[in-house]
Amino acid sequence: MTTKDLEPLGFLAKNTAEEKQITGGFCGDLLSWAMSRIGEGQVWFTVMGNINAVAVANLADAAAIVLCHDAALAPDAAEKAQEHGINIYATSLPEYEAAERFAKAFASKG
């Protein structure tokens, strides 16, 4: 599964960068916790749409951020995501439901 497979799941692209291979998913909103636990290639489900979240995704080499609950992407975060090639998507779903939708698709694609 790659980041191109996220839009058909109903996740709206806010910033698209190069297509990345997805290795799994991570849910969490505490940046320090996420920074030490997001694995390379994972999709991060969060409500944190600020520049610090983009920095964490970049450091972790995450495949993408999915902003849940219609969380806003701050303008400076969007600019930094573009600069660093961070894929960002958005959904109105809560984190659990978004991650559940992703997990079912991820499991079926092997």
GILINJO-V501134 format. One record per residue. PHI is phi in degrees with one decimal (none if undefined). OMEGA is omega in whole degrees, 0 to 359 (NA if undefined). NEAR is the number of other ideal C-beta (glycine too) atoms within 10 Angstrom. Layout:
phi & omega & near
PHI & OMEGA & NEAR
PHI & OMEGA & NEAR
This chain:
phi & omega & near
none & 178 & 20
-125.3 & 180 & 15
-62.2 & 177 & 21
-65.0 & 180 & 13
-82.0 & 182 & 15
-79.0 & 181 & 24
-62.1 & 178 & 12
-62.3 & 176 & 8
-82.4 & 179 & 17
99.5 & 178 & 12
-93.5 & 185 & 25
-81.3 & 180 & 14
-69.4 & 175 & 14
-102.9 & 176 & 18
-147.8 & 178 & 21
-109.8 & 178 & 18
-121.8 & 179 & 16
-63.6 & 178 & 8
-66.3 & 181 & 12
-123.7 & 175 & 19
-72.9 & 180 & 10
-100.0 & 181 & 23
-106.1 & 182 & 15
161.8 & 182 & 15
-137.3 & 179 & 21
-145.2 & 175 & 17
-117.5 & 176 & 17
164.5 & 182 & 16
-116.5 & 179 & 15
-86.7 & 188 & 10
-58.7 & 181 & 15
-65.3 & 177 & 10
-67.8 & 181 & 12
-62.8 & 183 & 23
-58.2 & 183 & 16
-93.1 & 186 & 10
-126.9 & 178 & 13
-69.0 & 179 & 24
-87.7 & 178 & 14
-55.6 & 178 & 12
83.1 & 180 & 18
-83.3 & 173 & 20
-94.8 & 184 & 29
-103.4 & 178 & 28
-97.5 & 187 & 28
-156.9 & 171 & 24
-110.0 & 183 & 15
-86.1 & 181 & 23
-106.8 & 182 & 20
-101.8 & 184 & 17
-63.3 & 179 & 16
-68.6 & 177 & 15
-65.1 & 177 & 28
-63.2 & 178 & 27
-63.2 & 178 & 16
-63.4 & 179 & 23
-60.7 & 179 & 28
-66.0 & 179 & 15
-61.4 & 182 & 13
-81.2 & 186 & 19
56.7 & 177 & 14
-66.3 & 178 & 26
-73.2 & 183 & 27
-168.1 & 168 & 27
-110.5 & 171 & 28
-114.7 & 178 & 27
-81.5 & 184 & 26
-101.7 & 179 & 25
57.2 & 183 & 14
57.0 & 178 & 11
-63.0 & 182 & 20
-80.5 & 172 & 13
-98.4 & 181 & 20
-63.0 & 181 & 17
-55.5 & 179 & 9
-68.7 & 177 & 11
-69.7 & 178 & 25
-61.8 & 179 & 18
-63.0 & 181 & 13
-69.4 & 177 & 20
-62.9 & 178 & 26
-62.9 & 182 & 14
-62.1 & 185 & 11
-99.9 & 177 & 14
69.9 & 179 & 12
-96.3 & 175 & 26
-75.3 & 178 & 26
-131.0 & 179 & 25
-125.7 & 180 & 24
-137.6 & 177 & 21
-153.6 & 174 & 22
-83.9 & 181 & 13
-67.9 & 170 & 20
-67.5 & 183 & 14
-53.8 & 183 & 20
-59.4 & 183 & 11
-67.6 & 177 & 14
-65.4 & 180 & 26
-66.3 & 178 & 20
-63.9 & 178 & 14
-59.8 & 178 & 18
-61.5 & 184 & 25
-60.7 & 178 & 13
-63.5 & 179 & 11
-66.9 & 181 & 15
-63.4 & 180 & 18
-64.8 & 182 & 9
-75.0 & 180 & 8
-90.3 & 176 & 10
70.0 & NA & 5
